[in-house]
Amino acid sequence: MCRPQYDLLRWMNIAGEVRILRQRGANDMKVGYSGEAGFVFVKNTMIAVGYNFQGYKDRDLTDYIYSTQGPYVTLG
């Protein structure tokens, strides 16, 4: 996983993320990527909204989906 993040303001940042899931034994590789904007609303607490552009789908994983495409909200 690679996640560059850039602070635009003291209370706002933007980030991108690329995830690679590689299984050498199965000769399989999945790639996912997303972008998000984060907002610090309390010191050391951030809420971010983003969009996952590529999700993992695999029959061998639980419920056939590892991560889905679409919008998300996260708290950190």
C-alpha positions in Angstrom: 0.0 0.0 0.0 1.2 3.5 -0.8 -0.6 6.5 0.6 0.7 10.0 -0.2 -1.1 12.8 1.8 -0.7 16.5 1.5 -1.9 19.2 4.0 -3.7 22.0 2.1 -4.5 23.9 5.3 -4.0 23.3 9.0 -7.5 21.7 9.1 -7.8 20.1 5.6 -5.7 17.6 3.6 -6.0 15.5 0.5 -4.7 11.9 0.0 -4.5 9.2 -2.6 -4.0 5.5 -2.0 -2.9 2.5 -4.2 -3.3 -1.0 -2.8 -1.8 -4.2 -4.4 -2.9 -7.6 -3.2 -0.5 -10.2 -4.7 -0.6 -14.0 -4.3 2.5 -15.6 -5.7 1.2 -19.2 -5.3 -2.0 -18.4 -7.3 -0.2 -16.1 -9.8 -2.8 -13.5 -9.0 -2.6 -9.7 -8.5 -5.4 -7.3 -7.6 -5.0 -3.5 -7.6 -7.2 -0.9 -6.0 -6.9 2.9 -5.8 -8.8 5.8 -4.1 -8.7 9.5 -3.4 -10.0 11.4 -0.4 -10.3 14.8 1.4 -9.8 14.9 5.2 -11.0 17.5 7.7 -9.7 17.9 11.2 -12.7 18.9 13.4 -11.1 18.2 16.8 -7.3 18.1 17.6 -5.9 14.7 16.4 -9.3 13.6 15.0 -10.1 13.7 11.3 -13.1 12.7 9.2 -12.5 12.0 5.6 -14.7 11.5 2.6 -13.4 9.7 -0.5 -14.1 7.5 -3.5 -12.7 4.0 -4.1 -12.2 3.8 -7.9 -11.3 0.1 -8.1 -12.5 -2.7 -5.8 -11.2 -6.2 -5.4 -13.6 -9.0 -6.4 -12.6 -12.6 -5.9 -14.6 -15.8 -5.4 -12.1 -17.1 -2.9 -12.6 -14.2 -0.5 -15.5 -13.7 1.9 -18.8 -12.8 0.2 -16.9 -12.7 -3.2 -15.8 -9.1 -2.4 -12.8 -7.7 -0.5 -13.4 -4.0 -1.1 -16.0 -2.3 -3.2 -16.0 0.6 -5.6 -17.8 3.7 -4.5 -17.9 6.5 -2.0 -16.8 6.1 1.7 -16.5 8.0 5.0 -13.7 7.3 7.5 -12.9 8.5 11.0 -9.3 8.6 12.2 
